[in-house]
Amino acid sequence: MTSVKDKLNTDDRQYCFEIFGYDFILDEDQNMYLIEVNTNPCLERSSSLLDALLPRMLGTFIILYL
């Protein structure tokens, strides 16, 4: 986020938001590594876990930032 902060125009985003998908991996010692960051990640409810998490995540985001 720090590397692109100057490219984000916060003055022109009054009624919208962007969701970023962060992909991490853990090694055997539980060290966390960032693999990639996706803009507009897939929000498909393709499993029971995602079916439970996505509405809560989006609802929390909307409540906190709108």
C-alpha positions in Angstrom: 0.0 0.0 0.0 2.9 2.3 0.8 4.3 1.9 -2.7 1.1 3.0 -4.5 -0.3 5.5 -2.0 0.6 8.5 -4.2 -1.4 6.9 -7.1 -4.6 6.5 -5.1 -6.8 9.6 -5.6 -8.8 9.8 -2.4 -10.5 13.0 -3.5 -12.2 11.3 -6.5 -13.6 8.3 -4.5 -16.4 9.8 -2.6 -19.0 7.0 -3.0 -16.9 3.9 -3.8 -14.3 1.7 -2.2 -11.8 -0.9 -3.3 -11.3 -4.3 -1.9 -7.8 -5.8 -2.0 -7.1 -9.6 -1.6 -4.0 -10.4 0.3 -2.5 -13.8 -0.2 -0.2 -15.2 2.5 1.6 -18.4 3.2 2.9 -19.9 6.4 6.1 -22.0 6.6 6.6 -24.8 9.1 7.8 -22.3 11.8 4.6 -20.2 11.4 6.5 -17.4 9.7 4.1 -15.5 7.4 5.0 -14.3 3.9 3.0 -12.1 1.6 2.7 -13.8 -1.8 0.6 -11.2 -3.7 -2.0 -8.5 -3.4 -5.0 -8.6 -5.8 -7.3 -5.8 -6.8 -11.0 -6.8 -7.0 -10.4 -10.4 -5.7 -13.0 -13.1 -6.4 -15.9 -12.8 -4.0 -17.6 -16.0 -5.1 -19.3 -18.0 -2.4 -17.6 -21.3 -3.5 -17.4 -23.0 -0.1 -19.3 -23.0 3.1 -16.5 -21.0 4.8 -16.7 -18.2 2.2 -20.5 -18.3 2.3 -20.3 -17.5 6.0 -17.4 -15.0 5.8 -18.0 -12.8 2.8 -21.3 -11.2 3.9 -19.9 -10.5 7.3 -16.7 -9.0 5.8 -18.5 -6.8 3.4 -21.1 -5.7 6.0 -18.3 -4.8 8.5 -16.4 -2.9 5.8 -19.5 -0.9 4.8 -20.4 -0.1 8.4 -16.9 1.1 9.2 -16.1 3.2 6.2 -19.4 4.6 4.9 
